[in-house]
Structure formats: C-alpha cells, structure tokens
Amino acid sequence: VLEKMFDMSIDPIGRMDTLVIALGCAIFAITGAFIVAAWIKHTYRPIRAKNLPLTTVLYISGILWFVGDLPMNGHVLLKGAFSQCKFWNIWVRVLFCFIYTSVLSIRCYALDRVFNQNKPTKGLAYYLPSILFVGGYIAYSIVTTAIPGNLTIGYAEAVELCSTTEGYVIVTLCLLWLNWAIIITMMIRLRNIQSTFNEFYEFLFICFFGIAAMVKTTTVHFTHPKYPLVLGYRIAETLGDVLIINGIILLIMAYPVVMSLVRNKEYEREWLLRLRTDGLQDMYEANLNLRADGPVHYARMSGSIANQFDKNMVEECKRDSRFFDIQRFGINDCDQEGADMEREMRDRYR
C-alpha cells in the first residue's frame, strides 16, 4: 500500500534495524567507559582542563539525541508510545541535538572568556549565553508543540508515519546551522591561545564533523523526505549521527584519559611544564589575580630540573590544599607557586 501511495520501494523494519540499535548502544557504551574513567581520574589536571561536567552533559545529550533518532528514523514501529511524534521529535531528538551543539558553543565561549577576554568564568555575563541558548530552545519546543500538527509534525495513523512539514524542517535546520556558525566564529577566536590550552585544531575537527553531519542531514531531508522508509538512508542517518556524536566526545576526552592510565605522572609533568613555559602563567597572574598567600619556600635543588620541579610542586601542594579553579581548566594556587619555582630554577640555570 505504501509503495503505491509514495511510488517508491519500501524497506520494512527488520534485523538490520535491530543491528543498528545494538551497534549504536555499543558505541555509546565505549564512550561512556571513557567518561566514567575521566570521572574516576577527575583530579588529574589534563582531564580537568577539558571541563568534565560540560563534556558529561554533551554525552547525556548525545544519548537522548540517539534515542530520539530511533523512532524518527524508522527503526521501530510507530505504535503505542512511539506514535507520539511531537514528543520524540521536538522534545527528544531536536531539543537534545540543540543542547549538544549549544554545549560545544558554551565550551568555546568559556575558553574565549578566560584566554582572550581575560575574564573569569563566573557571574551573569558568563552564564547568560547558556541561559539564552537553553531557554530559547525550550521556548521553541513549547511553541512548536502548541502549533497544530498539520503545520509542524504529526502522526499519520493510516500509514503509521510521522509527517513533517517543509516549513518546520527549514526552521529547525536553520537554527542548527546558526548554532554551528556560532561555534565556527568562536573557534576562530581560539586560534591565538598559547600551546597548552590551544584547542583550535580540536575544534577545527569538531567543526568538520559537525558541518559534514549538517550537510548530510540537510541533503537527505530535502532530497528524500520519506527516507525512514528506505533502509539505506535510515541506517546512514542514524549511524552517521552516532559516529559524529561519539567521535566529538572522544576527540575531547580520549587522549588525556588514556595518558592518565598509561603515563600518569610523566604526562602530567610534561603538561605542567608546558604550562609554565608557554607564557600563560604571567597572563593568569596579571589578569586573573591568581596569587598564593604568604611566601613561597623552595627546597634545595638536586637532580634534574623536571624531577625537582615535580617534587617541590607536590610538597607545596601538601602544605596548601586550597585550589582556585578556572571553570575546571586545571589552574590552582599550587600551580602558581610551581610557576614561581620554575622561574627561579630557570634563572639559576642561565
């Protein structure tokens, strides 16, 4: 009946759809293992620098985005609870796709605010963009839910399909494109951050993946609006989203998590030494008023500079456990004392 109605070949839901769901769950499980490992190692400074809370929100948003993809891309029969098209599309798939990309924007903004604007990650000016992003998308979801289904998205009971209007698709895709335009703009502003916190190339890959996903989705929605009925298209749409969602998260978290397991102290020492020598510490002290209380005492130097630096840093941290975090970018009072010590060591060895 559907083949005659739409004049196209229809692929019924079957084993391949079950395999797609299983594969998607397996990929999210792998990414989840990295997130859990990161939380176990959450005090590890290179991991803290990746803003673990925001990355976790990114992961949860990705899971819900995937859950919304399953009924909307035609992997399950749209009967019973799955026939609530507005809920699955507007409040699950689209909303958490918006939140996912918004978290990437907020992550860019946090880095830009600290390292380009020399401002702290606190106060209304910092949280306002996040409030506007989330509030705006929730308002959009409320409005589109209130609008009749024949103008946005509704359930066609006769054919058991969710039917979307072209206008709704255009507005939703335009909002997503706007989000990626904001991410690209913020990414360009990150290009001059010094080496330790330079995530320009990381965001370059993220933007490449994101734009590829948007081109894929936009093309499919306009060239094959009934794509959930075709096995190849629905598999490509769902697995494409899964790979991009998880690929971005792993691009952010995988390397520091692996290093925390295989080269824990060595990698952290290298990371801290780069922090001392890339010129960022002076900016922190001058613009963010990071200063330790009281004089800094140094032990007598012996052995290599790197080993003595690590030893003295640990001793100073034991004496003063007060940490000053910049949105979990891994900077604290003990780090400043370590920077002073690093400068003294460099002066002695000149």
N, C-alpha and C positions, 0 to 999 in steps of 0.2 A: 504493500500500500504506500509506504513512504517513498519507495523508489519511483513509483508512478507520480506521486504528488510533487516530489522535488526534482524529478528527471535526473537522477544520479544513482550511483551504486552505493548501497548502504552496508556497512560492516557491523553486524550485531556484537554486543558485548560478550566477551569470551575469555579464554585463558590468557591471551596476550594482555588484556586489561588487568587481570589479576597479577601477572608478572610485573607490569609497570608499577602497580601499587607496592608490591613487595620490594622491587628494586629501589623505589623512592624511599621507602621506610629504611632500607639497609643503608643508603647513602646518608640519610639524616642521623642514623644511629652512629655512623663513623664520625660525623661532625660533632654529635653530642658527646662522644667519648673525648674529643679534644676540648670541648667546653668544660666538661667535668674535670679533666686533668688540669685545665687552666685554673679552675676554682680551688682545686687542691693545692696548687702552687701559686695562689693569688698574691702571696707576699714577694714573689720573685719579680724584681723591678722591670726587666724587659717585658714581662706579661702585664704588669700594672700599667705600663706605658701604652698598652693597646686599648685601655678603657674597657675592662672586662664587663662591667654592668651594661654598657651600651651594646657590646657585642652579644651578650646574652639576650637582650631584647631583640636584637637582629635575628638571632637563631629562633626564638619563640615566634616572631612574626613570620619567619620563613616557613615554619611548620604549619601555621594556620593558613598561610597562603596556599601551601600544597594541599591541605585538607579541602580548601575551597575549590581548588582545581579539579578534584576528583569528580564531583557531580557535574560541574560546569563544562568540563572537557569530555563528558560522556563515558566515564569509566565505570559508573554504577547506574543502575536503573533508577529513573526519577519517579519513584513511588514512595508513598508514605512521607517520612520526614524529608527525604531528598527532593520532594516535589516543591519545597518552599524556595523557589528560585531567588526571590529577593533577599532572603536571609543568606543563602550560600554565596550569592554573587556580590551583593552590596556589603554585607556585614562581616563576611569571612574572607573571600577571595580578594576583592578590590580594596577594602579597608586595610587589610594587613599587607597588601602589596604597597599601598601608600605609606604605611608605617615603616615598612622595611626600607624604602628609599629615603624616607624622612630621617631615619636614624643615621644613614650614611651622610646626609646633609648636615645633621647636627654634629656628627663626629668631625667633619671637615671644619665646621664653624668653631668647635672647641679648640682645635689646633690653630686655626687662624687667629682666634681671640688671644690665645696665650703668646704665640710666637711672632705674629705680625702686628697685632694691635697692642701688645704688652699689657693686657688687661686680665684680671682674674676670672676664673670660671665659677662665678657666683654672682648673686644679685639678679634683679629683674631683667637687666639688659641681656644677661646670659640665658635666662630661662624663657624669655619672651618668645623667641623664634620657635622653640619647642612647643610652647602653649599654642601659638598661632597655627603651626603645622597640624598638630593633633586635633585641636578644636575645629579648624577649618574642614578637615576630612570627616570628622564626626558630623558636623553640620551638613556637609554634602551627602553623607549617608542618610541622615534623617530626612532631608528634602527629597532625595530620590526614592526613598521608601514611601513617603507620603504621596508622591505623584502616582497616578494610576498606571497599572502595569502595561497598558497598551501604548504608553508614551515612554516607558523605560524598559523594564524587563518583567515578563510574566510567564505563567505556566500554561502551555497549550495542552490541555488534558487529552484531546482527541489523538494526538501523536506522541504524548508523553515527552515533550521537549520544553526547554526554557527558550523563550523567544525574546531577543533583544532588539531594540530599535536602533537605527543608524545614528540618530542624534545622541542617544545615551552612550553609545560606543565612542563616538567622536569626542564628546566632552570628557569622558573618563580617560581616554588615551591622551588627550591634550594636557590634562592635569599631570599625568605620569611623565610626559615629555618635559613639562615645565619643571618637575622635580629633578629630572636628570640634567636639565640646563643649569639649575642652581648648583648641583653637585659639580658639574664641569667648571663653572665660574669659580667656586670655592677651591677646587683642585688647582686651578691656575695660580691662585693666590698662595698656595702652599709651596710653589716651586723654589722659592728662595730660602726656605728653612734650612738651617745647617744640618750636617750629616746625621747626627744621632736620631733626630726626630723628623727627618725628611721623608714624608710618606707620599711625595708627589708621584713617584713611579708606581707605588702600590695603588694609589687612586687612579693612575693612568690605566692600569689593567682593569680596575674595577669599572671605570667608565667604559672601557672597550667592551667588557662583558655586558654591562647594562644597556649600552646602545645596541649591541647585537640582539639582545633579548627584545628590546623595544621594536627594532626593525622587523624581527621575526613575528612578533605578536600583531603589529600593525598590518603587516602584509597579509597574514593569514586571516585576520578579521575582515579585511575588505575584499580579498580575492576569493575566500572560501568561507562565507558566513555560516555555513552549515557544517563546519569542519568536525564537530563532535561525532558526526555520523560516519566519518571516514577514519579507519583505524590508523593509517599512517600519520595523518595530520594530528589526531588527538594524542598519539604517543609522542610525536615530535614536540608538541606544545607543552605537555606535562613534563617529560624528561628534560626538555630544554630549560624550563623554569627550575627544576630540581637541581640540575648541574650548575646553573648560574647562582642560585641562592646559596648553595653549599660551597661552591668554588670561591665566592667572595669572602665568606666567613673563614674558610681555611687559608686563603691568601693572607688574611689579617692575623690569624692566631697560630697556624700550624708551626711556623719556624721557631718562635720563642718557646712554644710548648715542647717541641722536640729537643731544643737546646737545653731546656730545664731538666730533661731526663737523661741526656747523654753527655752534656758538657756543662753541668750546672754552674759551678764556681768559675770555671775558665771563661765561659761566655759572658757571665755577669761582670767579671772583672774587665774583659775587653769592652763591654758595653759602657761601663762606668768610665773607663779611661778615655774612650771616645768622647764621652760627655764632658770630661774635664778639658780636653784639648781642642774641641771644635768651636770654642768661643761662646757657647751658650751660657755658661755659668755666670760670666760677667753681666750678661743681659738680665738674668734672673735677679742677681743682687741689686742691680741698678733700678730695674723697673718693677719688680715684684716684692721688693723689701724682704728678701729672704736673708735672715741673719740668725746666727746662733747666739744664745745667751752666754755671756761670760767668755773668758779667754780660752783659746784652743791650745792644748798641751800636746806635744809630739814626743813619741818615744825616739830613742836614738836609732838612727838608720843603720841597717845591716842587710846584707844580701842584695837582691835585685830591687830596682825601684818598684816594679809591679807587685812583687810579693810583699814588700814593706808597706806599700800603699794599701793593699788589701788588709794587712794585719792591723795597721793603725786605724783604718776606717771601721773595722769591726770593734776595736777597743773603744773608740769614741762613741759608737752607737750603743754599746753596752752601758756606757756612763750616762747617756742621754737618750731616752727612748721616745722623746717627743718628735713626732713626724708632722711635716707640713706637706700635704698632698696638693698638687695642682690637677684637679679632675683626674686623679689616678695616673698622672704622667710619670710617676716614679721618682719625683724630686722631693727631698726632705731635708731637715736640718743637718742630719749627719752627712748628707751629700755635700752640703755647703762646706762643712768642716773638712771633708775629704778634698774638696776643691782647693781650699786654702793650703792644705798639706801638700797637694800636688804641685802648687805653685812654688812652695818653699823647696820642695825636692828638686824642681827644675832649676831654681836659682842656684842651689848648691852644686848642681852638676854642670853648670855652664862654665 
